[in-house]
Amino acid sequence: MLPTSVDPVDRAVLDPLPIPSRFEPSPPLHPAAEGVTVVRHESWLTVSGRWYSLSFPADESSVNRSPYGVLLSEDGNNWTDLNLLASVHRLDGVDETYGLSAPVVTDEGGVVTVAVAQRSTVWESRETRVRCTRETVEVSVVVRGDGALDDVVLLGGSATLRSGACGAFRSAIGFRSVFVPVPTEPVAFVRPARASAALGVVGDAEPGRLNGIFSPPPLVFGWGRRDAAGATDLPGGDWLGLSVRAAVEDLTFTTVRYEPLDAGYWLRFSYEGHTRVAGEWTSPVLVLRPSRDALGVIEDHRADLVAHGFASAVADAAAAADWWEEPMFCGWGAQCARSAHELHGTANPSEPTEPETALEESFVVLMAPQLARESAYEEFLATLEQSGLVPGTIVIDDRWQAQYGTATPDLEHWPDLKGWIADRHARGQKVLLWWKAWDPSGLPADECVLDAGGRPLSADPANPKYLAHLERIVAELLSPEGLDADGFKVDFTQRAPSGRSLRPAPGVWGIAALHTLLRTLRSAAKAVKPDALVVTHAVHPSFGDVGDMVRLNDVLKNDAAGHPVPVADQVTLRNEIARRALPGHVIDTDQWPMPNRAEWLSYVDVQHRLGVPALYYAESIDRSGEPIGPEHLAVVAGTWREYRRALEQRRSSRS
């Protein structure tokens, strides 16, 4: 192991994985007192900042034999051996390395950059750059040439080394666990270092795709020294953040994946051929920075984006309208509960029925949109009002539209939606419309991303015709001359188009395309109604300017061992993630699906302290079939009263 000039931490406490160094003899650890220092040796060099020491092979022979930089923390423990390779694959060719140049070191104002040029099979040139500041280690790759980007791999890549070793090379895992700030199924916010993870805007409820519940989430992973004790446990000890720094318009990939294999890992960005390089291109920067705890890596990620002008320094939603914070009722859970009763042949939705089976859950979700009807919502709201529950905001959920893409009202479901909204306004209530992002239903093909067969797959934010159409739709839905609704609950942002064979208009793709879509929708809404409310589940700090409220989204079920994870625990941690990524934004606490009435009531008990209480149920619980009686709604009413008292106190203190 690398000898150190300081005593290592108690290994019985941290129990780090032993990772051998890549070259011998190992350099001593010399943390820099100020700035960054460089210590040169015969065949290696060591760059040190406040908390780290990073040692590289210094000559061409050594770097071709072992292209790694050994990263130690100030206590002498190994975090990782950073692989200096990269692969910037193109649609027309696989990018492999067949030779590396000796590292070139530059020092500009106390910031040291180590650049390693590599011979590429598809690019005129490729260079990995490791930029070392006092507080951060930053890794990026630069290529020159012309081609369409496919997958881009950092902290590893494909190569044939002069030693004869060839194939895939990865960085070394010197940490025990990885914090992934996005809900997944199974629920595992901190997972073993050898478990993969994805962050991005592609997903749904199918196996291996639930990681899109926050879309996009903060683009940061946390490395920890300890194992998690449970699905929502965030262990203490040292943490190192690995975050993605780039302007939002440069986030033209759909996902970034942490991909471990045995004792190694790399990061893979999926560009899918929709980003063109003509000349020079620089990848997003990977930023390594220590944090006081797991959630701190999100705060550091946000602070880094703010410092570089990639996120707002102030809370984008700080000037919230008072009505945004009023308790809300969303009809989706009640729709699902009635559908479950219909499936089981139980006529009275307030009577108990059989719990849903796993197969029935899918059928209930398919049936529930047929109950987004004026008559049903009138009954839901009347039931609530009898128990003293009068929501300030009502969300009409899936589906009030005849077609998702054009958002024309379904006249069978809502014969007079404009009149219904006017009636709710007369009662002092606001109405939000559920909005299904990306859906092309009813849109002209020339406003859509097309699949390989020419079929419209999704709306295309790269297409000016679609963006103009979207603005007209929003104006019709929110203007007094139209429906006069008050905003949108945006859903399905994780359904971003993804695929190499897809045919969009030239322009934005991936995460950047979603930002364009949401920016257009929100700007159009504000042009009609300055206090219009746009609710999203986009939790990335750079998305603070395209949403007013963050929803915590659907509740999941089990941990990796198949044990149920308490609803309140899941959503409380999601709330912590959202508040650190977008401080000042209003939080929609969500409430579906609930596994049973007891879990629902347990969540109700904490929900009003997390953010805006959102009630989804009125008559029964869909998953368990248990009825909801006046005594249960009285519990909800009590929490709403407590919430509103606290809300008035906050408003008084602000004024």
C-alpha positions in Angstrom: 0.0 0.0 0.0 1.0 3.6 -0.4 3.0 4.8 2.6 1.7 8.0 4.2 3.0 10.9 6.2 0.0 10.9 8.5 -1.7 8.2 10.6 -4.5 6.5 8.7 -8.0 6.6 10.3 -9.2 3.7 12.4 -9.6 0.9 9.8 -11.8 -1.0 12.1 -14.3 1.8 11.9 -14.2 2.4 8.1 -12.9 -1.0 7.0 -11.9 0.4 3.5 -11.4 -2.0 0.7 -7.7 -2.7 0.1 -6.7 -1.4 -3.4 -3.1 -1.9 -4.4 -1.2 1.0 -5.9 -0.4 1.0 -9.6 3.2 1.8 -9.4 6.1 1.3 -7.0 7.7 2.7 -5.0 4.6 4.7 -3.8 4.9 8.5 -3.2 4.3 9.9 0.3 1.1 11.9 0.9 1.8 15.7 1.1 -1.4 17.6 1.5 -1.0 21.1 0.3 -1.1 23.8 3.0 -2.4 26.3 0.5 -3.3 26.0 -3.1 -2.0 23.0 -5.0 1.5 21.5 -4.8 3.3 19.3 -7.3 6.0 16.9 -6.2 8.0 15.2 -9.0 9.8 11.9 -8.7 11.8 9.9 -11.2 8.9 8.1 -12.8 5.8 9.6 -11.2 4.4 12.9 -9.9 2.1 13.8 -7.0 -0.4 16.6 -7.1 -1.9 17.6 -3.7 -4.8 19.8 -2.6 -6.4 20.5 0.7 -7.9 17.0 1.2 -6.2 14.8 -1.4 -3.1 13.5 -3.0 -3.2 12.3 -6.6 -0.2 10.4 -8.0 0.4 9.8 -11.8 3.0 8.0 -13.8 5.2 10.8 -15.2 6.8 9.3 -18.3 5.5 7.7 -21.5 6.6 4.2 -20.7 4.9 4.2 -17.3 1.6 5.7 -18.4 1.4 3.2 -21.3 2.0 0.4 -18.8 -0.5 1.6 -16.2 -2.6 4.6 -17.1 -3.9 5.4 -13.6 -3.8 8.2 -11.0 -4.0 7.1 -7.4 -6.3 9.3 -5.3 -5.8 9.3 -1.6 -7.7 11.2 1.0 -5.8 13.3 3.6 -5.9 10.4 6.1 -4.1 8.1 3.6 -7.0 6.0 2.6 -7.5 5.2 -1.1 -10.7 6.5 -2.7 -10.0 5.2 -6.2 -7.3 4.7 -8.9 -8.6 7.1 -11.6 -8.2 5.5 -15.1 -6.8 8.1 -17.5 -8.4 6.5 -20.6 -11.6 7.6 -22.2 -13.7 6.4 -25.1 -15.7 8.8 -27.1 -17.5 6.4 -29.4 -19.2 7.6 -32.7 -22.0 6.2 -34.6 -19.6 5.4 -37.4 -16.9 3.8 -35.3 -15.7 2.5 -31.9 -13.2 4.7 -30.1 -10.2 2.7 -28.9 -6.9 3.9 -27.5 -3.6 2.5 -29.0 -1.0 4.7 -27.3 -0.7 7.4 -24.7 1.7 10.3 -24.4 3.5 11.3 -21.2 1.4 13.5 -19.0 1.8 17.3 -19.5 1.6 19.4 -16.4 0.6 23.0 -16.4 0.2 25.4 -13.5 -2.0 28.4 -13.9 -2.6 30.5 -10.8 -2.4 27.6 -8.4 -4.6 25.3 -10.5 -2.7 22.3 -11.9 -3.8 20.5 -15.0 -2.5 17.1 -16.0 -3.2 16.3 -19.6 -2.7 12.9 -21.2 -3.0 12.8 -25.0 -4.2 9.4 -26.4 -4.1 8.0 -29.9 -7.7 7.3 -31.0 -9.1 5.0 -33.7 -11.8 7.5 -34.7 -10.7 11.0 -33.7 -7.9 13.2 -35.0 -6.9 13.7 -31.3 -8.2 12.9 -27.9 -7.0 14.1 -24.5 -8.0 13.4 -20.9 -7.6 16.4 -18.7 -7.4 16.2 -14.9 -7.7 19.7 -13.4 -6.6 19.9 -9.7 -7.7 22.8 -7.6 -7.3 23.1 -3.8 -10.8 21.7 -3.3 -11.6 19.6 -6.3 -10.3 17.0 -8.8 -12.0 17.5 -12.2 -11.9 15.1 -15.1 -12.9 15.7 -18.7 -12.0 14.6 -22.2 -11.4 16.7 -25.3 -11.6 15.4 -28.9 -11.0 16.9 -32.3 -12.6 15.8 -35.5 -16.0 15.3 -37.0 -18.7 12.8 -36.1 -21.9 12.0 -34.2 -21.4 11.1 -30.6 -22.6 7.7 -29.4 -21.7 6.5 -25.9 -19.0 8.6 -24.1 -17.0 6.7 -21.4 -15.0 8.6 -18.7 -12.8 7.2 -16.0 -12.1 4.2 -18.3 -12.3 3.1 -21.8 -11.3 0.6 -24.5 -7.6 0.3 -25.3 -4.8 -1.9 -26.5 -1.8 -1.1 -24.3 1.8 -1.6 -25.2 2.1 -4.2 -22.4 -0.2 -6.4 -24.5 -3.2 -5.8 -22.2 -6.3 -4.9 -24.2 -10.1 -4.6 -23.9 -12.0 -2.6 -21.3 -10.2 -0.7 -18.6 -11.9 0.9 -15.5 -11.1 2.9 -12.5 -10.6 1.1 -9.2 -13.3 1.0 -6.5 -11.8 2.1 -3.1 -15.1 2.9 -1.5 -17.8 0.7 0.0 -21.0 2.3 -1.1 -22.7 4.7 -3.6 -25.4 7.3 -2.8 -27.8 7.6 -5.7 -30.1 10.6 -5.2 -33.1 9.2 -7.1 -35.9 6.8 -6.1 -35.5 3.3 -7.6 -37.1 -0.1 -7.3 -35.9 -1.8 -5.2 -35.6 1.1 -2.8 -31.9 1.7 -2.2 -30.6 5.2 -1.9 -27.2 4.0 -0.8 -26.1 0.7 -2.4 -23.0 -1.4 -2.5 -20.2 0.1 -4.7 -20.5 -2.9 -7.0 -24.2 -2.1 -7.9 -24.9 0.0 -11.0 -26.9 3.1 -11.1 -28.4 5.5 -13.7 -29.3 9.2 -13.6 -31.3 10.7 -16.5 -34.6 11.2 -18.3 -35.5 7.7 -19.6 -37.7 5.4 -17.6 -41.1 4.2 -16.5 -42.6 1.5 -14.3 -41.0 -1.4 -16.1 -38.2 -3.5 -14.6 -34.9 -1.6 -14.4 -36.5 1.7 -15.5 -37.9 3.2 -12.4 -34.8 5.4 -11.9 -36.6 8.1 -13.9 -38.9 9.1 -11.1 -36.9 12.3 -10.6 -36.2 13.4 -14.2 -33.7 14.7 -14.2 -32.3 14.2 -10.7 -29.2 15.9 -9.4 -26.4 14.5 -11.6 -24.2 13.5 -8.8 -23.2 10.2 -7.1 -21.7 10.0 -3.6 -19.0 7.6 -2.5 -19.1 6.4 1.1 -16.8 4.4 3.4 -19.6 2.5 5.1 -22.5 0.2 4.2 -26.1 1.4 4.5 -28.1 -0.2 7.3 -31.3 -0.1 5.3 -33.1 1.2 2.2 -33.3 4.8 3.4 -30.2 4.9 5.7 -27.5 7.4 4.9 -24.4 6.2 6.7 -22.0 8.6 8.3 -18.3 8.8 7.8 -16.4 10.3 4.9 -18.2 11.0 1.6 -16.8 12.0 -1.8 -19.1 13.5 -4.4 -18.8 12.7 -8.1 -20.9 15.3 -9.9 -21.5 16.3 -13.5 -20.7 20.0 -14.4 -22.1 21.4 -17.6 -24.5 24.1 -18.8 -28.0 22.7 -19.2 -27.9 23.2 -23.0 -24.9 20.9 -23.1 -26.7 18.1 -21.3 -27.5 16.5 -24.6 -27.3 12.9 -23.3 -30.2 10.9 -22.0 -28.5 9.2 -19.1 -25.3 9.0 -17.2 -24.6 5.5 -15.8 -22.3 4.4 -13.0 -21.2 1.0 -14.3 -19.1 -1.2 -12.0 -17.6 -4.6 -12.7 -15.8 -6.6 -10.1 -13.4 -4.1 -8.5 -13.7 -1.4 -11.3 -16.1 1.1 -12.6 -16.5 3.8 -15.2 -19.2 6.4 -16.1 -21.1 6.1 -19.4 -23.0 9.0 -21.0 -25.6 8.1 -23.7 -25.6 10.7 -26.6 -27.2 8.2 -29.0 -25.9 9.9 -32.2 -27.9 13.1 -31.7 -24.9 15.4 -30.8 -22.6 16.3 -33.7 -18.9 17.2 -33.2 -17.4 19.5 -35.8 -14.0 20.6 -34.7 -13.4 20.4 -31.0 -15.7 19.0 -28.3 -15.2 18.9 -24.5 -17.2 16.5 -22.4 -19.0 17.5 -19.2 -16.6 17.8 -16.3 -16.7 15.2 -13.6 -16.0 17.0 -10.2 -14.7 15.1 -7.2 -15.2 16.9 -3.9 -15.4 15.7 -0.3 -18.6 16.3 1.7 -19.6 16.3 5.3 -22.4 13.7 4.6 -24.3 12.0 1.8 -26.8 14.8 1.3 -24.0 17.3 1.3 -22.9 16.0 -2.1 -26.1 17.4 -3.6 -25.5 20.8 -1.9 -22.0 20.8 -3.3 -23.2 19.9 -6.7 -25.7 22.8 -6.7 -23.1 25.2 -5.4 -20.7 24.2 -8.1 -23.3 24.7 -10.8 -24.2 28.1 -9.3 -20.5 29.2 -9.2 -20.1 28.4 -12.9 -23.3 30.1 -13.9 -25.2 26.9 -14.7 -27.9 27.3 -12.0 -29.6 30.2 -10.3 -27.9 31.5 -7.1 -31.4 32.4 -5.7 -34.4 30.2 -5.3 -36.2 30.5 -8.6 -39.6 29.9 -7.0 -39.0 32.3 -4.0 -41.7 34.7 -5.2 -44.4 32.0 -4.8 -48.1 33.1 -5.0 -49.8 32.4 -1.7 -52.2 30.0 -3.2 -49.4 27.7 -4.3 -49.0 26.5 -0.7 -52.6 25.7 -0.1 -53.4 22.0 0.6 -54.3 20.2 -2.6 -56.5 17.3 -3.7 -55.3 15.2 -6.7 -57.9 12.7 -8.0 -55.6 10.0 -9.3 -55.6 7.9 -6.2 -59.4 8.1 -5.8 -59.8 7.2 -9.5 -57.6 4.1 -8.9 -59.5 3.1 -5.8 -62.8 3.2 -7.7 -61.3 1.2 -10.5 -60.2 -1.4 -8.1 -63.7 -1.7 -6.8 -65.1 -2.0 -10.3 -62.5 -4.7 -11.1 -63.7 -6.7 -8.1 -67.4 -6.0 -8.8 -67.9 -4.0 -5.6 -70.5 -1.3 -6.4 -70.0 0.9 -3.4 -66.6 2.6 -3.4 -66.8 3.1 0.3 -67.2 -0.6 1.1 -64.2 -2.9 1.6 -63.0 -5.0 -1.3 -60.3 -7.5 -2.0 -56.7 -6.2 -2.1 -55.2 -5.9 -5.5 -53.0 -8.6 -6.8 -49.8 -7.7 -8.7 -51.6 -8.4 -12.0 -54.6 -6.4 -11.0 -52.5 -3.4 -10.2 -51.7 -3.0 -13.9 -55.3 -3.3 -14.9 -56.4 -0.7 -12.3 -53.9 1.8 -13.7 -55.2 1.2 -17.2 -58.9 1.6 -16.1 -58.4 4.6 -13.8 -58.2 7.3 -16.6 -61.8 6.5 -17.5 -62.8 7.9 -14.1 -61.3 11.4 -14.7 -64.8 12.7 -15.0 -66.7 15.7 -13.7 -69.3 13.5 -12.0 -66.6 11.5 -10.1 -64.7 14.6 -9.0 -67.9 16.2 -7.7 -68.5 13.2 -5.6 -64.9 13.0 -4.4 -64.9 16.7 -3.3 -68.3 16.4 -1.7 -67.1 13.5 0.4 -64.1 15.5 1.5 -66.1 18.6 2.3 -68.4 16.6 4.6 -65.3 15.9 6.7 -64.1 19.5 6.7 -61.5 19.0 3.9 -61.7 21.9 1.4 -58.5 21.9 -0.7 -57.2 25.2 -2.0 -56.1 23.5 -5.2 -57.6 20.7 -7.2 -55.6 18.6 -9.7 -57.7 17.0 -12.5 -55.6 14.0 -13.3 -55.3 11.5 -16.1 -57.2 11.8 -18.3 -59.3 14.9 -18.9 -57.9 15.2 -22.4 -59.4 13.6 -25.6 -55.8 13.5 -26.9 -52.6 13.9 -24.7 -50.6 15.8 -27.3 -53.2 18.4 -28.3 -54.8 18.6 -24.8 -58.3 19.1 -26.1 -60.9 18.3 -23.3 -62.8 15.0 -23.5 -66.4 16.2 -23.7 -67.7 12.9 -22.5 -65.7 13.1 -19.3 -66.0 16.9 -18.9 -69.0 18.3 -20.8 -68.2 21.8 -19.5 -64.7 21.9 -18.1 -64.5 25.7 -18.4 -67.8 26.1 -16.5 -66.6 23.6 -13.8 -63.3 25.6 -13.4 -65.3 28.8 -13.1 -67.4 27.3 -10.4 -64.4 26.2 -8.4 -62.9 29.7 -8.8 -66.1 31.1 -7.4 -65.5 28.9 -4.3 -62.0 30.3 -3.9 -60.2 27.3 -5.3 -57.6 26.8 -8.1 -57.5 24.1 -10.7 -54.4 22.4 -12.1 -54.5 20.2 -15.2 -52.4 17.0 -15.3 -50.0 17.2 -18.3 -48.4 14.2 -19.9 -45.0 15.4 -21.2 -43.7 14.1 -24.6 -46.9 12.4 -25.7 -47.5 12.9 -29.5 -51.2 11.9 -29.6 -53.0 14.2 -32.0 -49.8 16.1 -33.0 -48.8 16.4 -36.7 -46.0 14.1 -37.6 -43.8 17.0 -38.6 -43.8 18.2 -35.0 -42.6 14.9 -33.6 -39.6 12.7 -33.2 -40.1 9.7 -35.5 -39.1 6.1 -35.0 -37.3 4.0 -37.6 -40.6 3.3 -39.3 -41.7 6.9 -39.6 -44.2 6.7 -36.7 -44.5 9.7 -34.3 -42.9 8.7 -31.1 -42.8 11.8 -29.0 -43.2 15.6 -29.2 -40.0 17.2 -30.5 -38.7 20.2 -28.5 -36.0 20.7 -31.1 -38.7 21.6 -33.6 -39.8 25.2 -33.6 -43.2 24.2 -35.1 -44.0 22.1 -32.0 -42.8 24.7 -29.6 -45.1 27.3 -31.2 -48.0 24.8 -31.1 -47.3 24.1 -27.4 -47.5 27.8 -26.7 -50.9 28.0 -28.4 -52.2 25.0 -26.5 -51.1 26.5 -23.1 -52.7 29.8 -23.9 -56.0 28.1 -24.7 -55.9 26.1 -21.5 -55.0 28.9 -19.1 -56.4 32.1 -20.7 -59.8 33.6 -19.6 -61.0 33.1 -23.2 -60.1 29.5 -23.0 -60.5 27.1 -20.0 -59.1 29.6 -17.5 -57.2 26.8 -15.6 -54.4 27.8 -13.2 -51.5 25.7 -14.2 -50.1 22.2 -14.8 -49.0 19.2 -12.9 -46.4 17.9 -15.3 -45.9 14.1 -15.4 -43.9 11.5 -17.5 -40.9 13.7 -18.0 -38.9 10.4 -17.8 -40.5 9.4 -21.1 -37.8 11.3 -23.1 -37.2 9.9 -26.6 -34.1 7.6 -26.5 -32.5 5.7 -29.4 -30.0 5.9 -32.1 -32.5 5.2 -34.9 -34.9 8.0 -33.9 -35.4 10.9 -36.2 -35.7 14.3 -34.5 -35.2 17.8 -35.9 -31.6 19.0 -35.6 -30.9 20.6 -32.2 -31.3 19.6 -28.6 -31.5 16.1 -27.3 -31.7 14.3 -24.0 -31.8 16.2 -20.8 -31.4 19.5 -22.6 -34.4 18.8 -24.8 -36.6 18.3 -21.7 -35.4 21.6 -20.3 -36.4 23.3 -23.6 -39.9 21.6 -23.4 -40.5 22.7 -19.8 -39.1 26.1 -20.4 -41.5 26.7 -23.3 -44.5 25.4 -21.3 -43.7 27.5 -18.2 -42.9 30.6 -20.2 -46.2 30.3 -22.1 -48.1 29.8 -18.9 -46.6 32.8 -17.2 -47.3 34.9 -20.3 -51.0 34.2 -19.8 -51.1 34.1 -16.0 -48.1 35.4 -14.1 -49.1 33.4 -11.0 -49.7 30.2 -13.0 -48.3 27.1 -11.2 -46.1 24.6 -12.9 -45.4 21.4 -10.9 -42.7 19.1 -12.2 -40.5 16.2 -10.9 -37.3 17.7 -12.4 -35.0 17.9 -9.4 -31.8 19.0 -11.1 -30.5 22.4 -9.9 -30.4 23.8 -13.4 -34.1 23.0 -13.8 -35.1 25.6 -11.1 -36.1 28.0 -13.8 -38.6 25.7 -15.5 -40.8 24.7 -12.6 -42.4 26.4 -9.6 -43.1 23.3 -7.4 -41.3 20.0 -7.1 -43.4 16.9 -6.7 -42.0 13.9 -4.9 -43.8 11.5 -7.1 -45.0 7.9 -6.9 -44.3 5.8 -3.8 -42.4 2.5 -4.3 -42.5 -0.8 -2.5 -39.6 -3.0 -1.3 -36.0 -2.9 -0.5 -33.4 -5.2 -2.2 -34.3 -8.1 0.2 -38.0 -7.8 -0.7 -39.1 -6.1 2.5 -41.6 -3.3 2.4 -40.1 0.2 2.9 -42.3 2.6 5.0 -43.9 5.3 2.9 -43.0 8.1 5.2 -39.3 7.0 5.2 -39.1 6.9 1.4 -40.8 10.3 0.9 -39.0 12.1 3.7 -35.6 11.2 2.1 -36.9 12.3 -1.3 -37.9 15.6 0.3 -34.4 16.1 1.7 -32.9 15.5 -1.8 -35.3 17.9 -3.4 -34.7 20.7 -0.9 -31.0 20.5 -1.3 -31.1 20.5 -5.1 -33.8 23.3 -5.3 -33.9 25.2 -2.0 -36.8 27.6 -1.9 -39.0 25.6 -4.3 -42.4 24.6 -3.0 -42.7 20.9 -2.4 -45.7 18.8 -3.6 -45.6 15.8 -1.2 -47.6 13.4 -3.4 -49.5 10.4 -2.0 -49.9 7.5 -4.4 -49.9 4.6 -4.3 -50.5 3.6 -0.7 -50.1 0.0 0.3 -52.7 0.1 3.0 -54.7 2.4 5.2 -52.3 2.3 8.1 -49.4 3.3 5.9 -51.5 6.1 4.4 -52.4 7.5 7.8 -48.8 7.2 9.0 -47.7 9.2 6.0 -50.5 11.7 6.5 -49.1 12.3 10.0 -45.8 13.6 8.6 -46.8 14.9 5.2 -47.9 18.4 6.2 -44.4 19.0 7.7 -42.6 18.1 4.5 -44.4 20.5 2.1 -47.8 21.1 0.6 -50.1 18.2 1.8 -51.5 16.5 -1.2 -54.5 14.2 -0.6 -55.1 11.5 -3.3 -57.8 9.5 -1.6 -61.4 10.1 -0.6 -63.3 6.8 -0.4 -60.9 3.8 -0.1 -57.3 2.7 -0.6 -56.7 1.1 -4.0 -53.9 -1.4 -3.1 -55.5 -2.8 0.0 -59.2 -2.3 -0.7 -59.8 -0.8 2.7 -62.5 1.8 3.1 -61.8 5.4 4.2 -64.3 6.6 6.7 -65.1 10.0 8.2 -62.9 9.1 11.2 -59.9 8.7 8.9 -60.6 11.8 6.9 -60.9 13.7 10.3 -57.2 12.8 10.9 -56.3 14.4 7.5 -58.4 17.4 8.4 -56.6 17.8 11.6 -53.2 17.9 9.9 -54.5 20.4 7.3 -55.6 22.7 10.1 -52.1 22.4 11.7 -50.5 23.1 8.3 -52.6 26.1 7.6 -51.9 27.6 11.1 -48.2 27.2 10.4 -48.6 28.6 6.9 -50.3 31.8 8.3 -47.5 32.2 10.8 -44.9 32.0 8.0 -46.8 34.5 5.9 -47.1 36.9 8.8 -43.4 36.7 9.5 -42.6 37.3 5.8 -44.8 40.4 5.7 
